[in-house]
């Protein structure tokens, strides 16, 4: 039993030291490695974000870029999409003044395991008081983030080797030319719009946008279906829908994600569109 | 139910408290309490699968009780029937889809039947508990099980069998128990007999290996996916392979240690499953150190039954190969597992052919360790890329992608960082023969356990399933 006591005493010393370290030297992060880390940053941030972007990994192209003149949070969540982001905002009770919703990967639906992990875990209620329970304070990445300058940009400079690129493009085209489950998507859309109605009642202004993908996918069955759904809804409710740029071709690395050069160009277009919208109706957005 | 979940923690706490309640009735029914708890544990995810477990328990009880009761003449037939029954259950649920997809068309199966077979869910832990059922029948047949009473009733035998097969720490992913080792342990247990130091050491190490090492490596090795790996440089591919090798050890050894620790918590000693396998300098040594409960099961019940090494050199080679091929198929219903087992069998044969009698006297060599570790690691890839063409594609990429720029970011550093504990763990074995090290280590080992506990709390990865669950 003496050994067990020694184990627990040493453990207590270590954990106290780490808690003190986090308390006196909290980590200010602007690069997140995982979806739960990014979500926790939004949920547990001590400040409010007047502008929030929700979307999939496609919106990762905006990461680290100066889109607005006021604090904004890019809640892009790879492998899922806007539905999860909207659900997080609702569950966190942190309602932004402006919510920009990426339409592209709406079909991915809600990542319920992420929602469960963030809001229904037995540890949820302690995460504010016990900072090491938050993912950003996980020991190894925390130390790495302090030692190295984070890379702010989330895009690749060049496409992968041809053997991989061709396969990825083909699989993207195949995936986007069918509607996976129309019934399920429509049910998901009804759920999303009811949440948006709720957010509107809390004073949030809603805008939709698209991120350009490979030119062979931009008019694909799935994207056109989603675009129509959201455009009609935006029209009906009087929300803004930022149309994709038709005048330029944006190169991607896999048919979906823009390369850095294309992302820079699209960023300028998107910023310009935001300015136009702000100029017309939402001065605060600028 | 996952060992690394809050539900399990809650379940364990309740079971533990009830099990050791100082009340006469409870103390007399400790085995029943554990059986019921094990059923809850098993049924938690998919309750319907409990029916199959119950069926397996009942069948094995009936056959084993018949072996126990009948005279010498009919015993062999009963044993044979019992073993065939167990294998049929395994074959139907585990290999049905594989067989149907491979030769379904040739068998002219109607589409409806084919679809039905192809969608049969794989009952979790089936490979483990059917092997345990066979162990019970064979141990009873060979008279290796000693009962506490001279003529146990059917009910008491049913209770023991249900407990042996379903005891939750080993139920889903082993260690595979042998009836002759477990039955003599079935008795009432006392709280003050718990060896807490061993329990804490096993649980802390097990959870550390699983939650910190395996789960963190898992988020990185997930990129070993077709066609994505084709975009990685040769060095990055090798590093990923190394990471997966470390992960698979940490995942399975971690699970086994947790199972052993939980067994001790309830007063039962489960067999050791790993003994520093990556220090092995020959394949035969590797199989004495990796998944020991499976390799000894295969040795005791299959290899020896086939004649072992008693029927000449050629038959020994054949027996070895058959055992490894079936051992491979035991892991999963996919031809890649058969290839994996065959390759291990092939390396064992080569080793035996070259070294012959010198095999048992072989000294540990660094080159041997590197050879075994790298070959074993390469073969693990068949667990990750179960399509053989993808497996070959990965190799092709290792040789062809040397022109792609090596990436050395957080993922690559993470592989080295999270693999370090596994390397250190194996190093302690190599150093343990040095008296000064052993003495020093025994004095400060508590610091190691405290650190592991600390890491479990502050550096765990995303909760992942245990790799061996699929087997």
Boltz contact constraints between the chains, C-beta under 6 A:
constraints:
  - contact:
      token1: [A, 3]
      token2: [B, 197]
      max_distance: 6.0
  - contact:
      token1: [A, 3]
      token2: [B, 446]
      max_distance: 6.0
  - contact:
      token1: [A, 4]
      token2: [B, 196]
      max_distance: 6.0
  - contact:
      token1: [A, 4]
      token2: [B, 200]
      max_distance: 6.0
  - contact:
      token1: [A, 6]
      token2: [B, 446]
      max_distance: 6.0
  - contact:
      token1: [A, 7]
      token2: [B, 446]
      max_distance: 6.0
  - contact:
      token1: [A, 7]
      token2: [B, 449]
      max_distance: 6.0
  - contact:
      token1: [A, 7]
      token2: [B, 450]
      max_distance: 6.0
  - contact:
      token1: [A, 10]
      token2: [B, 447]
      max_distance: 6.0
  - contact:
      token1: [A, 10]
      token2: [B, 450]
      max_distance: 6.0
  - contact:
      token1: [A, 11]
      token2: [B, 450]
      max_distance: 6.0
  - contact:
      token1: [A, 11]
      token2: [B, 453]
      max_distance: 6.0
  - contact:
      token1: [A, 11]
      token2: [B, 454]
      max_distance: 6.0
  - contact:
      token1: [A, 14]
      token2: [B, 454]
      max_distance: 6.0
  - contact:
      token1: [A, 15]
      token2: [B, 454]
      max_distance: 6.0
  - contact:
      token1: [A, 122]
      token2: [B, 6]
      max_distance: 6.0
  - contact:
      token1: [A, 132]
      token2: [B, 458]
      max_distance: 6.0
  - contact:
      token1: [A, 138]
      token2: [B, 459]
      max_distance: 6.0
  - contact:
      token1: [A, 139]
      token2: [B, 458]
      max_distance: 6.0
  - contact:
      token1: [A, 139]
      token2: [B, 459]
      max_distance: 6.0
  - contact:
      token1: [A, 140]
      token2: [B, 459]
      max_distance: 6.0
  - contact:
      token1: [A, 144]
      token2: [B, 410]
      max_distance: 6.0
  - contact:
      token1: [A, 160]
      token2: [B, 231]
      max_distance: 6.0
  - contact:
      token1: [A, 161]
      token2: [B, 231]
      max_distance: 6.0
  - contact:
      token1: [A, 163]
      token2: [B, 230]
      max_distance: 6.0
  - contact:
      token1: [A, 164]
      token2: [B, 227]
      max_distance: 6.0
  - contact:
      token1: [A, 164]
      token2: [B, 230]
      max_distance: 6.0
  - contact:
      token1: [A, 164]
      token2: [B, 231]
      max_distance: 6.0
  - contact:
      token1: [A, 167]
      token2: [B, 227]
      max_distance: 6.0
